[in-house]
């Protein structure tokens, strides 16, 4: 196992990356919790596959475990499911020293983390991400949220976990579509700041998709190190951390307009990254060579590049203005200048955005 750290002063925490250690979660967790009472939040998919081994490990370590299951899918990032978790926290009498454990993918991490952030004005929580997207991105950095019908992650809070436990063997039971969708966050990290990570994915894509444990541990660790360095410099997304949203403003608009039930998050972001790169190329910021290099890798990973034909450029542009990164009525877009470097722009006119969107239909 590899142990990394997110350095945030009193809010610092470790990230443990390895394989085949879920049966030891109890002994690993004990030093990181205040009391022996926890609530595990998971979905139906995870509940059936990983809850028994995690719950047994925790109970063997002397921990009092309660559980709650929410429906699988992005639709669970809702006020209704958030309320159910609050009811469960109250019913099981968790207090400020108790811990919420988010066992699942990005939806569970975001939803469970937000529930922990506001219950009794904030209780500790632990992330045990079971999808690639959550392992390389959503579980690290303390962003928690639920969706509003008109925009993704509009209701949320920054609330850092006490511990992140990443067991790559949980990926073995995922559909290949989810592996590919999760890989977008690694490719994104390569484009925004780590050319060598981008090359790692290019050179090892087949092994990654075949879930080679050694490659996965190396790739996930490197992605987490990058994320941890960014978060340590800008915890509340006042500047640098915004670069992590490369492709996301376009992607979130797609998700909202398709009611969060057509695309995986990573699939929508893939389209968004292609559009952002096209926009940067139109401005002469990003070379045709680098644009094609990104497109080739996304295509090899069988990730989409084009907007769905039933949406309109105007609707997409309008939806982008509900993104959290919009400030003072201006879009703030992350645009690449080369593989490994991006800039933040807030001076892009709608006509240029619309032109780039049209090029990606």
Secondary structure, 3 states (H helix, E strand, C coil): CEEEEECCHHHCEEEEEECCCHHHHHHHHHHHCCCCEEEEEEEHHHHHHCHHHHHHHHHHCCCEEEEEEECCCHHHCCHHHHHHHHHHHHHCCCCCCCEEEEEECHHHHHHHHHHHHHHHHCCEEEEEECCHHHHHHHCCCCEEEEEECCEEEEEEEECCCCEEEEEHHHHHHCCHHHHHHHHHHHHHHHHHHCHHHHHHHHHHHHHHHCCCHHHHHHHHHHHHHHHHHHHHHCCCCCCHHHHHHCCHHHHHHHHHHCCCCCCCHHHHHHHHHHHHHHHHHHCCCCCHHHHHHHHHHHHHCCCCCCCCCCCCHHHHHHHHCCCCCCECCECCEEEEEECCEEEEECCCCHHHHHHHHHHCC
